[in-house]
Amino acid sequence: MTTQRRTVAGIEMGGTKVVCALAGEPQDLRARTVIPTTTPQETLEAVAAWLDEQIAAGEGIEALGVASFGPVCLDAEDAAYGSITSTPKPGWQDTDVLGFLQERYDLPVGWDTDVNGAALAEQRWGAGQGVGSVVYLTVGTGIGGGAVLEGRPVHGLLHPEMGHILVEPHPDDDYEGRCPFHGRCAEGMASGPAFADRYGTRLELLDPDRQAEAGRLAGFYVGQVLAALVLVLAPQRIVVGGGVPHLPGMLDATREALVERLGGYIRRPEITERAGEFVVTPGLGDDAGVLGAVALGLDGLQPAGRDGR
């Protein structure tokens, strides 16, 4: 008996670029293209042109999956469902992404945040395989996180905004933070631009000693976030992606800060003795985001739909 190959168009919408690809599983990723994120109209028209090209080539696309930067509206009962809402990205506030696609294509569309999508892909195919609850945290230009509990992305009043958890400053760090909303939240203190503010240049241009210093400092702050997530969500694995974790020693410092922040209250050996298996790098590498969009599209093919409504 042969299994039918499914074809889903995954659309990972990032603040600087949109990655599109076709797939039904990670090994089948194809027709990948990268589109610059400019204005909403220009960007979405370029996505539609790519989709039209794939359809004209005979690709039997069964569904679309969109994993987007946010904040976005995920409440199917809300008139704003499918829109990017209060984003600071110029020109993108209140952009109806889902409406644009549904007007043009009579296909199911799975819709979620980019980090919830990445969490779903890592739980299904990557570093989170074999466990039911996974948190995915990306630390780069910004900090964002998604969570999958018992195989489903976490939604509620809104989607998780893990990068805006407030953190305590390091005793030797007098930086006030760059987040316009919270100052010293995780994103304000440990994102790539926050370190560029401190050092006056991009992380990749720092000398090795400064990179190691930045790695330790980033780990100090990200570890605090992970401790809060352990206490609230109790995930079985945490995947940390993005550019900042490539700093030397950053992940080790993160694991140390996590254990220290928990203060001995949580004594699970998975954390205290095997932190290297609990806090891990993405198993899907740079494809976690677009494969997250593919996973959302595949879920959109299920009878109950993405939201099970």
N, C-alpha and C positions, 0 to 999 in steps of 0.2 A: 504493500500500500504506500503510495507516495503522498507527501504532504504538499498542499498547494502553497506556492510561494506568494506571499502577500507583498504588495507594493504600496508604501505610504510615502507621502512627501513630507519630510521634516523641515521645519522652518525655525531656526534658532535666531531670534531677534535680539541683538546686542546693541549697546549704546553707540558703538563705533562701526560695527559690521553686522550683516545678516548672513548666516550660513545656511544654505539649502542643500538637501541631498535626498535621494530616494533610498529606501531600505525596507526590509521586513525583519531584519535581525542585523547585529553588528557586522557579521562577515559579509553582508550583502550591500554595504554602503557604496553608493555609486552616484554618478551625475552630480557630483558636489560642485557647488559654486559659491563664491563669496561676493556679496554686494555691499558697498559702503552705505552706512546709515546716514542719509542726508536729511532731506525734508520728508515728511510722511508720504506725500503724494508721489514723489520721485522714487522713494525706496519701495513702496508697495507696488507701484507700477512695474518696477524691475523684477520684483518677486513674481508678479503675474506673468510677465514675459517669459521668465524661466519655466514656470508651470505650463504655460501654453506650448513652449518648445518641447517639453517632455511628453505632453499629451499628443502633440503632432507626430512625435517619434514613435508612437504606439505603446508607450508605457501605460499599463492599465492601472492608473492611480486609483486606489479604493478609498482613501481618506487623506486628510491633511492634519498635521499636528503642528501647533504653534507654541513655542516656549519663548516667552518675551521678557525683556527687561520691564521693570515696573516703577511704581506700583500699578497694578492692574485690577480690574473688577472681575471676580470669579463667581459672583452670585448670580446664577441663572435667572433669579426672580427680579433682578435689578435692571432698570432700563439701560444702565451703563455696562452691562455684561459684555465682555469681549473687547473692552476699551482699555487703553493705557490712560491712567487717570492723572494723579498729581505729580507726575515726573518733573524733575528740574531740567530735563533735557529740552532745550529751546525748540518750540514748535510742535512738540509731540503730546502735550497735555490734551486729554480728551480725544485722542485718536481712536476711531472705531476700527480696529484691525480685523476683528471677526466679521463685522458687517461688510467690509470691503471684500473679503474673500467669499463670503456666502452669497453676495450679489453676483459673483462671476462663476462660481463652481457649485454644482449640485452634488456636494460630497459631505460626509460627516467631517466635523472639525473638532479635534481635541485642543483644549486651550488651557494654559497654566503659565506660571512664572518660569523663567529660564532655570532658576535654581531648584524649583520643585521638579521640573523635568529632568535635570541632571541627577537629582536624588533618586528619581524613579528608575532611570537608566542604570545607575550604579547598583541599585538594589537588585535589579532584574538580571543584568548582564556583567556587571563589573565588580568592584571591590566589596560590594555589599551582598553578593550572592550567598545564599544559605542562611541569611538572617531576615527577620520580618520587619525590623525597624532600623532605619538608616537616616542620619543627618548628613547633608552635603553643605559645606561652607566654602564659598569662594572668597579668596582674599587677593584683590588685585587693584584695579582702578577704583573700585568700591568694595564693600564687603556685603555679601548677601548669603542667605541660607534657605534651604528647603528641607523638608522632612517627609519621610514615608513611614507610616506606622501600619503594620499588618498589611503591607502591600499597597496602601493607598496614600496619595499625597495629602498633607494636612491642610485643611481649609477651615475657616470658621467665620468670624465677623469679617476677617480679611485673610490674607496669606501671611506667612511668617516674615518678619522683618528683623532678622537676627543681627544684622550689622549695626542696628541702632540700640543695642543693649548697652547701657552705661557701664563704664569700666573705671576702676580706681587707677590714678596715675602712678607710674613708677617713681620711687623716691628721687631718682636722678633725672627725671624727665619733666621739664618745666613747660613743655609744649601745651598750648591751650586747646588744641584740636581744630579741625577744619570743617566739621559738619555745621552747616548753617542753622540746623534745627537743635542740635544737642551739644555741640562742642566736643566734649570728651566722651563720645560713644566709641564703640569699636571702630567704626568706619572713620570717624574723625581722628583717631589716634594711630591706627595700624594699616590703613590703606596705602597704596603706592604713592598717591599724591601727598598724603600726610608726611611721608618720609622725604619726599622731594622738597616740601616746605622746610623741614628741619635741616636738611643738608644742602639745599640750594641746587640740587641736580637730581636726575633720575637714579633709581637704585642701581641699574646696570652700569652706571658710570662711576660708582663709588669704588674706592680701593678696597682690597680684601678685608682689611681690618674694620673699615666702616661698614662693609656689608655684613660682617659677622656681628658687629654691634647692633645693626638694624635688625638682624635675624633674632637676636636675643630679645630685643625690645618688642618686636612683633609677636613673638611667642608668649611673652608676658601678658599681652593684652588679649590675644586670641584664646589663650588658655582660660582666662576668666570667662569668656563667652561660652566656651565648651563646658565649663563647670556649671554654668546656669542652665545650659541645655540638658546636661545629664540630670540635674535635679528636677527639671520640668517635664522632659520628654522621655527620659530613661532609654535612649537609643542603644541598640546592640553594637552599632559601629558608627564612627564618624569619619567622613571622607573630607579632606581639606585640599581644595584645588586653588587655581589661580597662580599668578606670577610671584607674589610675595613668598609663598612657601618654598620657592627655589633658593632663597637666601640660606647661606650656610648656617646650620644649627637651628634654624627656625622651628622645625617640627619637634626636635628634641626639647627645645625651650617651651614649646606649647604643651607637650605632654607633662613636663615637670610642673608648669604653672597650673595645669588642670588638677594634678594630684594635690599640690599644695593648697589650692583654693578650696578643694573639698574638705580639707582639714581633718582627714581621718574619719569623717562621718560616713562616707560611702567606702566600704572595704571590700568591694568586689575585686577578685584577683584579675579579672579582665582589664581593670583600670590600674590597680596598684602594682601588679606584677607583669602584665602583658600589654602595657600601654602602646607598644609598637604595633600590636595587632588590633588595637581598639581605635586609635587615631591613625588613619592611613591616607596615602595619596590615591588619586583616582585610578581605578583599574582600566578605564576607557580613555585615559589621557585627554587630549584636546577634543576628542569626539563625544565626550559626555554630554555636552549641550545639545548638539544636533541629534544624537541618539535619544536624548530625552524628548525632543520634539517627535521623533519617530514613535517612541513608546506611547506618547499621548495620542497620536493618530491611531495606533493599533487599538488602544483602549476605546477610542471613539467608535470602533467597529463593533464593540460588544453590544448586545441587545439593549442593555440598560443605559447605554451612553456613558459619557465621561463622568457625569455627576451622579449616576445611579438614580436619577429622578424619574 
